[in-house]
């Protein structure tokens, strides 16, 4: 806005734990830069100053989390360890958890939870959900919050203003998922101050996220080799929804939810964000398609955390202005993900105007000088995102497009990171977005999901190397090395019992008692043999029981990813159970010998209890 005052900051105590050398504050900016005399709001930030060292200081980096509506400041320590030797600035989104005002919407969160009590995203649920959304909107407006000021263009302007307010001559921009959009806009608006851009899980501006969601999820299932079983799972659960007992994420009280195929597909799409969950998805989907619906319980319990991780007022302010208007929400042959159904209903209730599109640093032909706004999104007509299905050749290797810098082009060096199995921001869409941009390159990480840098050490090393030298093309590590091996159908004996034991360890009493009794039985028998009082059968019974424990421990220790145990155990445990059968049989023989001590019945009884536990509960 012409004539606007220079941005300023004010210090405040850090609201989260941060490393020493970090200061926190607020960036003071207009709520709407397009409105004269708009009220001032406060955008939270933290700055970790690198220790002073000899030589020229490295350019700082500014980071923002995604969402929209996710907090950022809690990652300050993680980022400073990842990027030592340079200043790290962490910026909240306006309206976020550590900004003022905070656009929380517990009414919407309550409404979303209530929709899960019945299966599937249905029109009947949209009416009460819309009422909850309108209640939140009315409350925010009563607090004099202008929701039109909470959109991507304003968030990007906050990034530019913070650099000026902190006095940095230049810095690197680092965005993940949604925040890749404001970072790309900031790079286009502030080319002189942008040294380089890191985009993790890129959400291209031309992507139609809601319309493409079912297709990209299906493409991910194809990559995993389970497309047919995924379709069978959705059809089976649509025909017979599954019921689960879990905890209400808002009240922590018991909650019963009923999920059909569309609901479960949505939960799987979110679960594929987590790299340690990806390996179990093939076996899990196969089990669900076969009717083993109890296997989904761990993901159902984890799904509630997503409802408390966002500021929903900010999320919908951004989505309703910047994302939803770009989509048509057609009836598709794929699953109807309830994310799209819910967001369309809430945005329809809010009635916010569509934001105007603006060229960013990945827009072909954009130089980053003066960027004129494009026509309203609803009037662009015919522009579609790239095809995201399938796996492109060389998908797990770093590819450089048109060199690593673009001298004179006005486009800064750009590093894009994508996860092979990310269904939300698939690397295929990122590859198309960077293909025509000089100075942009894409690295796809095998076996990885969303927000690559959080779970992949190679990604963190690659980012650090890029910031040290954006012109370098040699990869710092191999992005094609998958962190875990996929668990294919048939690789596990499927069971939810281990997960249930993690929630309540009482069932562990049975195997613990069996192993303890076996060890005591073996020691007592060895003493008896040394004294030449017999006991060979008891010694053999105790030995086989102890051997069972040792072999089972070795089998479990060989499990590469402990998340695997949430849905199954190695098949070897069923075979090792035969040792328990031998041990129990020998103990029974010993217990019923003539003149046998009464105590000898104990190993027999614990052995029988263990067999019932193993084959009747754990492996059932």
VMD Tcl script that draws the C-alpha trace (Angstrom):
set ca {
  {0.00 0.00 0.00}
  {1.48 3.32 -1.08}
  {2.60 5.48 1.81}
  {2.45 2.67 4.33}
  {4.63 2.97 7.40}
  {7.83 0.96 7.54}
  {7.34 -2.40 9.27}
  {8.41 -2.60 12.89}
  {8.88 -5.25 15.55}
  {8.49 -5.53 19.29}
  {10.17 -8.05 21.57}
  {8.32 -10.48 23.80}
  {9.16 -13.57 25.85}
  {9.36 -16.73 23.78}
  {6.12 -18.73 24.15}
  {7.87 -22.08 23.60}
  {11.18 -23.63 24.61}
  {13.96 -22.32 22.36}
  {17.76 -22.69 22.35}
  {19.92 -20.10 24.01}
  {20.73 -17.19 21.77}
  {17.12 -16.96 20.57}
  {14.91 -13.91 20.90}
  {11.21 -13.70 20.11}
  {8.94 -10.90 19.08}
  {6.02 -9.67 17.03}
  {6.08 -8.17 13.56}
  {3.60 -5.29 13.54}
  {1.74 -5.11 10.23}
  {-1.63 -3.99 8.84}
  {-4.37 -6.60 8.91}
  {-5.16 -5.61 5.32}
  {-2.55 -3.79 3.29}
  {-5.15 -2.95 0.63}
  {-7.28 -0.96 3.07}
  {-6.15 2.48 4.33}
  {-5.81 2.75 8.10}
  {-6.33 -0.97 8.58}
  {-5.77 -2.03 12.17}
  {-2.38 -3.39 13.23}
  {-1.95 -7.07 14.02}
  {0.98 -8.97 15.51}
  {2.77 -11.81 13.74}
  {4.97 -13.96 15.95}
  {8.58 -14.77 15.11}
  {11.81 -16.04 16.66}
  {15.42 -15.28 15.71}
  {18.31 -17.53 16.67}
  {21.57 -15.68 16.19}
  {24.47 -17.86 15.12}
  {27.59 -17.67 17.30}
  {30.02 -15.06 16.02}
  {32.86 -16.57 14.01}
  {35.71 -15.31 11.93}
  {35.05 -14.62 8.30}
  {31.91 -13.56 6.49}
  {28.65 -14.58 8.16}
  {26.44 -17.00 6.26}
  {23.14 -15.68 4.91}
  {20.26 -16.30 7.32}
  {17.29 -18.53 6.54}
  {13.64 -17.84 7.35}
  {11.28 -20.78 7.88}
  {7.50 -21.09 8.06}
  {5.37 -24.21 8.66}
  {2.51 -25.30 6.43}
  {-1.11 -26.05 7.08}
  {-2.36 -23.41 6.54}
  {-2.68 -22.75 10.25}
  {0.19 -24.87 11.60}
  {2.49 -23.40 14.24}
  {6.18 -22.84 13.50}
  {8.01 -21.63 16.62}
  {8.24 -25.10 18.21}
  {10.68 -26.10 15.43}
  {13.22 -23.39 16.28}
  {15.58 -25.75 18.12}
  {15.30 -28.44 15.44}
  {16.17 -25.95 12.71}
  {19.12 -24.42 14.55}
  {20.64 -27.89 14.99}
  {20.01 -28.61 11.33}
  {21.54 -25.32 10.15}
  {24.38 -24.37 12.49}
  {26.53 -21.39 11.64}
  {23.79 -19.16 10.28}
  {20.95 -17.11 11.74}
  {17.63 -18.97 11.73}
  {14.42 -16.95 11.67}
  {11.14 -18.77 12.31}
  {7.99 -16.91 11.31}
  {4.45 -17.74 12.39}
  {1.55 -17.24 10.04}
  {-0.68 -14.27 10.80}
  {-3.65 -15.54 12.79}
  {-1.60 -18.53 13.97}
  {-1.11 -19.99 17.43}
  {1.67 -17.59 18.43}
  {0.32 -14.52 16.65}
  {-2.31 -11.97 17.70}
  {-5.15 -12.30 17.02}
  {-5.24 -16.09 17.08}
  {-7.84 -17.45 14.69}
  {-8.81 -20.62 16.53}
  {-12.17 -22.18 15.70}
  {-13.14 -24.84 18.25}
  {-16.68 -24.70 16.87}
  {-15.50 -26.10 13.53}
  {-13.31 -28.73 15.20}
  {-16.34 -29.84 17.22}
  {-18.45 -30.04 14.07}
  {-15.85 -32.13 12.24}
  {-15.62 -34.61 15.11}
  {-19.40 -34.93 15.16}
  {-19.46 -35.84 11.46}
  {-17.39 -38.94 12.26}
  {-20.20 -40.41 14.34}
  {-21.90 -41.43 11.11}
  {-20.19 -43.02 8.10}
  {-19.18 -41.05 5.06}
  {-19.27 -37.36 4.15}
  {-22.96 -36.78 3.53}
  {-25.14 -33.80 2.71}
  {-27.09 -34.29 5.94}
  {-23.95 -33.54 7.94}
  {-23.22 -30.32 6.06}
  {-26.11 -28.38 7.60}
  {-24.99 -28.67 11.27}
  {-21.36 -28.26 10.20}
  {-22.22 -25.06 8.34}
  {-23.96 -23.78 11.48}
  {-20.80 -24.42 13.51}
  {-18.74 -22.63 10.88}
  {-21.07 -19.64 10.87}
  {-20.89 -19.49 14.67}
  {-17.09 -19.28 14.48}
  {-17.21 -16.67 11.73}
  {-19.66 -14.53 13.70}
  {-17.50 -14.75 16.82}
  {-14.34 -13.75 14.94}
  {-16.08 -10.85 13.25}
  {-17.46 -9.72 16.63}
  {-13.81 -9.56 17.73}
  {-13.27 -7.12 14.81}
  {-11.23 -9.63 12.80}
  {-11.40 -9.07 9.05}
  {-10.98 -12.56 7.59}
  {-10.13 -11.09 4.18}
  {-6.76 -10.08 5.63}
  {-5.75 -13.69 6.23}
  {-4.68 -15.05 2.87}
  {-1.53 -16.10 1.06}
  {-0.66 -12.71 -0.43}
  {-0.71 -11.04 3.01}
  {1.33 -13.85 4.56}
  {3.92 -13.45 1.79}
  {4.05 -9.71 2.46}
  {4.74 -10.48 6.13}
  {7.84 -12.42 5.07}
  {9.11 -9.48 3.02}
  {8.35 -6.98 5.80}
  {10.11 -9.09 8.44}
  {13.38 -9.02 6.48}
  {13.20 -5.24 6.31}
  {12.28 -4.93 9.99}
  {15.15 -7.17 11.12}
  {17.62 -5.36 8.86}
  {18.89 -8.37 6.91}
  {20.19 -7.41 3.44}
  {19.19 -10.85 2.17}
  {18.19 -14.33 3.27}
  {17.08 -17.77 2.12}
  {13.40 -18.70 2.18}
  {12.34 -22.13 3.48}
  {8.73 -23.31 3.18}
  {7.03 -26.67 3.59}
  {3.69 -27.79 2.12}
  {1.28 -24.83 2.16}
  {3.99 -22.31 3.13}
  {5.80 -23.01 -0.16}
  {3.17 -20.74 -1.69}
  {3.78 -17.59 0.39}
  {7.54 -18.22 0.17}
  {7.39 -18.30 -3.64}
  {5.32 -15.12 -3.63}
  {7.80 -13.48 -1.25}
  {10.67 -14.45 -3.57}
  {8.88 -12.84 -6.53}
  {8.15 -9.66 -4.57}
  {11.61 -9.36 -3.02}
  {14.14 -10.66 -5.56}
  {16.97 -8.45 -4.25}
  {16.60 -9.90 -0.78}
  {16.17 -13.55 -1.76}
  {19.40 -15.56 -1.91}
  {17.72 -18.91 -2.51}
  {14.50 -20.82 -1.90}
  {13.93 -24.26 -0.33}
  {10.52 -25.80 -1.01}
  {9.69 -29.03 0.80}
  {6.52 -30.77 -0.41}
  {5.73 -28.12 -2.99}
  {2.11 -27.14 -3.53}
  {2.22 -25.51 -6.99}
  {0.04 -22.46 -7.39}
  {-1.66 -23.94 -10.46}
  {-2.59 -27.21 -8.74}
  {-6.28 -27.89 -8.09}
  {-5.73 -29.63 -4.80}
  {-9.26 -30.74 -3.98}
  {-10.16 -31.87 -7.49}
  {-6.93 -33.84 -7.79}
  {-6.88 -35.37 -4.30}
  {-8.63 -38.66 -5.11}
  {-6.51 -39.14 -8.23}
  {-3.21 -38.49 -6.48}
  {-4.16 -40.87 -3.67}
  {-4.99 -43.56 -6.23}
  {-1.67 -42.89 -7.97}
  {0.16 -43.34 -4.66}
  {-1.59 -46.65 -4.10}
  {-0.45 -47.68 -7.58}
  {3.13 -46.85 -6.64}
  {2.73 -49.02 -3.56}
  {1.45 -51.85 -5.75}
  {-1.94 -52.14 -4.03}
  {-4.34 -50.22 -6.30}
  {-6.72 -53.17 -6.73}
  {-6.75 -54.00 -3.01}
  {-7.30 -50.33 -2.18}
  {-10.35 -50.22 -4.45}
  {-11.62 -53.47 -2.89}
  {-11.13 -52.01 0.59}
  {-13.12 -48.86 -0.24}
  {-15.99 -50.89 -1.73}
  {-16.06 -53.31 1.21}
  {-16.18 -50.54 3.80}
  {-18.73 -48.54 1.82}
  {-20.96 -51.61 1.90}
  {-20.32 -52.32 5.60}
  {-18.86 -49.39 7.59}
  {-16.65 -50.22 10.55}
  {-17.14 -49.00 14.11}
  {-14.26 -47.91 16.36}
  {-13.93 -46.75 19.93}
  {-11.44 -43.92 20.34}
  {-10.88 -40.69 22.27}
  {-12.50 -37.39 21.42}
  {-9.48 -35.16 20.59}
  {-11.20 -32.15 22.14}
  {-12.58 -33.59 25.38}
  {-10.53 -36.83 25.70}
  {-13.77 -38.66 26.44}
  {-14.70 -41.95 24.78}
  {-16.01 -41.52 21.26}
  {-17.61 -44.02 18.89}
  {-17.00 -43.37 15.20}
  {-18.35 -45.16 12.15}
  {-16.20 -45.09 9.04}
  {-16.93 -46.12 5.49}
  {-14.54 -46.49 2.57}
  {-14.35 -42.76 1.88}
  {-13.52 -42.05 5.52}
  {-10.82 -44.72 5.68}
  {-9.32 -43.50 2.38}
  {-9.06 -40.02 3.92}
  {-7.35 -41.40 7.04}
  {-4.88 -43.35 4.88}
  {-4.12 -40.24 2.81}
  {-3.18 -38.39 6.00}
  {-1.25 -41.38 7.37}
  {0.89 -41.50 4.23}
  {2.39 -38.16 5.33}
  {4.35 -40.08 7.97}
  {7.43 -41.86 6.65}
  {7.40 -44.48 9.43}
  {3.78 -45.40 8.62}
  {4.27 -45.80 4.86}
  {5.88 -49.29 5.06}
  {2.83 -50.88 6.69}
  {0.25 -49.45 4.30}
  {0.39 -52.30 1.71}
  {-0.17 -54.99 4.35}
  {-2.73 -52.82 6.16}
  {-4.83 -52.14 3.06}
  {-4.74 -55.82 2.14}
  {-5.93 -56.75 5.62}
  {-8.71 -54.15 5.57}
  {-9.87 -55.41 2.17}
  {-10.07 -58.89 3.70}
  {-12.31 -57.67 6.50}
  {-9.68 -57.18 9.23}
  {-11.05 -53.75 10.11}
  {-9.59 -53.82 13.63}
  {-6.15 -53.23 12.10}
  {-7.05 -49.58 11.44}
  {-7.39 -48.76 15.15}
  {-3.89 -47.19 15.50}
  {-4.55 -44.78 12.65}
  {-8.03 -43.95 13.97}
  {-6.53 -43.05 17.35}
  {-3.82 -40.94 15.70}
  {-6.21 -39.11 13.37}
  {-7.61 -36.96 16.17}
  {-4.28 -35.18 16.64}
  {-4.79 -33.45 13.30}
  {-7.87 -31.67 14.67}
  {-5.82 -29.96 17.37}
  {-2.75 -29.13 15.27}
  {-4.27 -26.28 13.22}
  {-5.89 -22.94 13.89}
  {-9.05 -23.65 11.94}
  {-10.12 -20.03 11.57}
  {-6.86 -19.27 9.77}
  {-7.02 -22.52 7.80}
  {-10.43 -21.74 6.37}
  {-9.71 -18.04 5.82}
  {-6.85 -19.08 3.53}
  {-8.51 -22.09 1.91}
  {-11.79 -20.30 1.23}
  {-10.05 -17.39 -0.48}
  {-7.03 -19.02 -2.13}
  {-7.77 -22.69 -2.75}
  {-11.44 -23.67 -2.82}
  {-12.41 -21.18 -5.58}
  {-9.96 -22.91 -7.95}
  {-11.80 -26.23 -7.66}
  {-15.05 -27.57 -9.07}
  {-15.48 -30.54 -6.67}
  {-16.76 -32.93 -9.35}
  {-18.24 -36.32 -8.53}
  {-15.35 -38.68 -9.17}
  {-15.04 -42.41 -9.50}
  {-12.51 -42.42 -6.70}
  {-13.26 -42.07 -3.00}
  {-14.89 -38.84 -1.87}
  {-12.34 -37.67 0.68}
  {-14.17 -35.96 3.51}
  {-11.50 -33.24 3.57}
  {-12.90 -31.85 0.35}
  {-16.55 -32.31 1.29}
  {-16.10 -30.58 4.65}
  {-13.99 -27.72 3.30}
  {-16.42 -27.01 0.46}
  {-19.35 -26.90 2.90}
  {-17.57 -24.54 5.31}
  {-16.33 -22.20 2.59}
  {-19.82 -22.07 1.12}
  {-21.10 -21.04 4.54}
  {-18.41 -18.40 5.04}
  {-18.90 -16.78 1.64}
  {-15.50 -15.10 1.48}
  {-14.50 -13.61 -1.90}
  {-11.93 -15.43 -4.00}
  {-8.45 -13.93 -3.80}
  {-6.79 -12.71 -6.97}
  {-4.03 -14.87 -8.36}
  {-0.49 -13.51 -8.46}
  {2.59 -14.68 -10.33}
  {5.25 -16.24 -8.11}
  {8.87 -17.28 -8.55}
  {7.84 -20.48 -10.37}
  {5.50 -18.72 -12.81}
  {6.97 -19.10 -16.31}
  {8.30 -15.77 -17.48}
  {8.08 -14.10 -14.07}
  {11.19 -12.06 -13.31}
  {10.31 -11.08 -9.76}
  {10.44 -7.35 -10.44}
  {6.95 -5.87 -10.28}
  {4.30 -8.57 -10.19}
  {0.87 -7.52 -11.39}
  {-2.12 -9.37 -9.99}
  {-3.84 -11.76 -12.36}
  {-7.56 -11.99 -12.96}
  {-9.80 -13.41 -10.30}
  {-9.35 -17.14 -9.93}
  {-12.91 -17.89 -10.83}
  {-12.36 -16.17 -14.20}
  {-9.08 -17.76 -15.32}
  {-10.87 -20.56 -17.15}
  {-9.34 -23.76 -18.41}
  {-6.05 -23.66 -16.49}
  {-5.34 -27.00 -14.91}
  {-2.60 -28.51 -12.84}
  {-0.23 -31.13 -14.17}
  {-0.90 -34.83 -14.36}
  {0.18 -36.44 -11.09}
  {-0.48 -40.10 -11.62}
  {2.22 -42.73 -12.00}
  {5.93 -42.66 -11.35}
  {8.26 -40.67 -13.58}
  {11.53 -42.09 -14.76}
  {14.39 -41.35 -12.41}
  {11.93 -40.49 -9.66}
  {14.30 -41.21 -6.80}
  {17.28 -39.25 -8.06}
  {18.00 -35.55 -7.89}
  {17.36 -33.84 -11.20}
  {18.63 -30.41 -12.18}
  {16.61 -28.33 -14.59}
  {18.43 -25.78 -16.77}
  {21.42 -25.51 -14.49}
  {21.59 -24.45 -10.88}
  {21.37 -20.69 -11.28}
  {19.86 -18.37 -13.82}
  {22.12 -15.39 -14.25}
  {20.11 -12.36 -15.17}
  {16.76 -14.17 -15.07}
  {15.65 -12.66 -11.77}
  {14.79 -16.14 -10.47}
  {16.76 -17.20 -7.38}
  {18.19 -20.72 -7.05}
  {15.38 -23.05 -5.96}
  {15.66 -26.49 -4.35}
  {12.46 -28.55 -4.28}
  {12.12 -31.69 -2.16}
  {9.40 -34.27 -2.65}
  {8.46 -37.55 -1.02}
  {7.90 -40.56 -3.27}
  {4.67 -41.61 -1.55}
  {3.28 -38.18 -0.68}
  {-0.35 -38.13 -1.91}
  {-0.97 -34.51 -0.91}
  {1.87 -32.78 -2.75}
  {3.07 -35.49 -5.16}
  {6.54 -35.07 -6.64}
  {5.14 -35.42 -10.15}
  {3.32 -32.11 -9.78}
  {6.47 -30.48 -8.39}
  {8.52 -31.83 -11.30}
  {6.20 -30.19 -13.79}
  {6.23 -26.91 -11.87}
  {10.03 -26.62 -11.87}
  {10.64 -28.02 -15.36}
  {10.56 -24.66 -17.13}
  {12.24 -22.57 -14.44}
  {15.98 -21.90 -14.70}
  {17.78 -22.40 -11.43}
  {15.19 -24.82 -10.00}
  {15.91 -28.45 -9.26}
  {13.93 -31.28 -7.73}
  {15.09 -34.08 -5.42}
  {12.64 -36.92 -4.85}
  {13.21 -39.04 -1.75}
  {12.41 -42.73 -1.94}
  {10.13 -44.28 0.65}
  {9.26 -40.88 2.12}
  {6.00 -39.01 2.65}
  {5.09 -35.40 3.36}
  {7.37 -32.73 4.92}
  {10.49 -34.62 3.91}
  {13.02 -32.73 6.03}
  {11.32 -33.68 9.29}
  {11.91 -37.42 8.83}
  {14.77 -37.76 6.36}
  {18.36 -37.03 7.40}
  {19.52 -36.99 3.79}
  {17.01 -34.23 3.05}
  {18.35 -32.14 5.91}
  {21.92 -32.58 4.66}
  {20.87 -31.65 1.14}
  {19.15 -28.47 2.36}
  {22.21 -27.46 4.38}
  {24.50 -28.07 1.38}
  {22.22 -26.05 -0.89}
  {22.19 -23.11 1.51}
  {25.99 -23.26 1.73}
  {26.36 -23.25 -2.05}
  {23.18 -22.97 -4.15}
  {25.22 -23.32 -7.33}
  {26.60 -26.76 -6.40}
  {24.98 -29.62 -8.33}
  {26.61 -32.65 -6.69}
  {24.09 -34.24 -4.28}
  {25.10 -34.29 -0.62}
  {23.61 -37.79 -0.24}
  {21.50 -40.34 -2.09}
  {17.77 -39.49 -2.06}
  {17.06 -42.85 -3.69}
  {17.88 -44.81 -0.52}
  {14.54 -45.66 1.09}
  {14.61 -45.47 4.92}
  {12.43 -48.59 5.33}
  {11.40 -51.66 3.35}
  {7.73 -51.96 2.44}
  {5.76 -54.62 4.29}
  {3.93 -56.50 1.57}
  {0.74 -58.54 1.99}
  {1.69 -61.87 3.52}
  {4.90 -60.61 5.14}
  {3.28 -60.46 8.58}
  {0.89 -62.43 10.71}
  {-1.73 -59.69 10.93}
  {-2.90 -58.84 14.43}
  {-3.91 -55.77 16.41}
  {-2.98 -57.42 19.70}
  {0.44 -55.79 20.05}
  {-1.11 -52.35 19.67}
  {-3.70 -53.24 22.29}
  {-0.91 -54.32 24.63}
  {0.77 -50.96 24.18}
  {-2.43 -49.30 25.36}
  {-2.91 -51.76 28.24}
  {0.10 -53.99 29.11}
  {-1.91 -56.34 31.34}
  {-1.90 -59.17 28.73}
  {1.91 -59.20 28.95}
  {1.54 -60.91 32.33}
  {0.90 -64.26 30.61}
  {4.11 -64.50 28.50}
  {6.14 -62.94 31.32}
  {4.89 -65.58 33.75}
  {5.60 -68.37 31.28}
  {9.18 -67.24 30.67}
  {9.83 -66.71 34.39}
  {8.46 -70.14 35.30}
  {10.46 -71.75 32.47}
  {13.68 -70.13 33.72}
  {13.01 -71.25 37.32}
  {12.06 -74.72 36.08}
  {15.33 -74.99 34.13}
  {17.48 -73.85 37.04}
  {15.71 -76.15 39.52}
  {16.04 -79.10 37.17}
  {19.76 -78.44 36.61}
  {20.32 -78.37 40.37}
  {18.40 -81.66 40.68}
  {20.48 -83.22 37.92}
  {23.72 -82.13 39.57}
  {22.55 -83.76 42.79}
  {21.59 -86.84 40.79}
  {17.96 -86.65 41.75}
  {16.62 -86.81 38.19}
  {14.70 -84.03 36.45}
  {15.80 -84.43 32.84}
  {12.27 -83.85 31.50}
  {11.88 -80.72 33.61}
  {15.23 -79.41 32.38}
  {14.22 -80.00 28.77}
  {10.83 -78.36 29.38}
  {12.45 -75.31 30.94}
  {15.09 -75.14 28.19}
  {12.50 -75.14 25.39}
  {10.53 -72.42 27.18}
  {13.62 -70.24 27.56}
  {14.61 -70.95 23.95}
  {11.18 -69.76 22.86}
  {11.74 -66.48 24.65}
  {15.18 -65.99 23.12}
  {14.11 -66.82 19.56}
  {11.04 -64.59 19.85}
  {13.20 -61.71 21.08}
  {15.59 -62.18 18.14}
  {12.69 -62.26 15.69}
  {11.19 -59.06 17.08}
  {14.56 -57.29 17.22}
  {14.99 -57.96 13.50}
  {11.87 -55.90 12.73}
  {13.17 -52.89 10.81}
  {10.40 -50.45 11.72}
  {8.67 -50.88 15.08}
  {5.54 -49.27 13.64}
  {5.09 -52.60 11.85}
  {4.10 -54.23 15.13}
  {0.97 -52.06 15.25}
  {-0.63 -54.32 12.62}
  {1.23 -57.63 12.84}
  {4.10 -59.79 14.04}
  {6.63 -62.03 12.23}
  {5.23 -65.36 11.09}
  {8.10 -67.04 12.96}
  {6.33 -66.42 16.27}
  {3.65 -68.92 15.29}
  {6.31 -71.57 14.61}
  {8.21 -70.76 17.78}
  {4.98 -71.44 19.62}
  {5.57 -75.12 18.91}
  {8.39 -74.91 21.46}
  {5.79 -73.83 24.02}
  {3.72 -76.85 23.04}
  {6.73 -79.15 23.62}
  {7.57 -77.42 26.89}
  {4.00 -77.68 28.12}
  {3.73 -81.35 27.11}
  {6.90 -82.25 29.00}
  {5.72 -80.26 32.03}
  {2.41 -82.12 32.01}
  {4.23 -85.47 31.95}
  {6.42 -84.38 34.87}
  {3.43 -83.05 36.83}
  {1.56 -86.34 36.65}
  {4.46 -88.65 37.48}
  {3.95 -90.84 40.48}
  {4.85 -89.01 43.71}
  {5.44 -85.73 41.79}
  {5.46 -82.61 43.96}
  {2.37 -80.44 43.74}
  {4.49 -77.49 42.59}
  {5.23 -79.29 39.32}
  {1.73 -78.45 38.11}
  {2.70 -74.75 37.89}
  {4.84 -75.03 34.70}
  {2.08 -77.09 33.08}
  {-0.60 -74.53 33.89}
  {1.47 -71.53 32.79}
  {2.34 -73.37 29.57}
  {-1.32 -74.00 28.82}
  {-2.13 -70.37 29.59}
  {0.65 -69.21 27.26}
  {-0.58 -71.41 24.40}
  {-4.06 -70.00 24.81}
  {-2.63 -66.46 24.87}
  {-0.43 -67.00 21.79}
  {-2.83 -68.80 19.48}
  {-6.13 -67.71 20.92}
  {-5.36 -63.99 21.41}
  {-2.09 -62.69 19.95}
  {-2.29 -64.53 16.62}
  {-6.05 -64.90 16.45}
}
mol new
graphics top color blue
foreach p $ca { graphics top sphere $p radius 0.5 }
foreach p [lrange $ca 0 end-1] q [lrange $ca 1 end] { graphics top cylinder $p $q radius 0.2 }
display resetview
